[in-house]
Amino acid sequence: MSKVCEITGKRAMFGNNVSFSVNKTRRRFNVNLSKKRFYIPEEDRWVTLKVSAKALKTINKKGISAVLKEARAQGMLK
């Protein structure tokens, strides 16, 4: 499974480690993902999603139903 947020579409970024002598080596900035179960009352079922920390904050603010509706409109979910 890839390291991609299923709600926001966030994925790993790439950059450089820069040493004191300004040598540059490639590195990854991974996404802060967690697997979480959500209950959707309209569909009366549980859904497991891999979401980033930012997506969790958005779900807490707007609610899971509104966030899933937006994600489906953007094509992130089926």
Secondary structure, DSSP 8 states (H G I E B T S, - for coil): --S--TTT----EEEEEE-TT--EEEEEE---EEEEEEEETTTTEEEEEEEEHHHHHHHHHH-HHHHHHHHHHHTS--
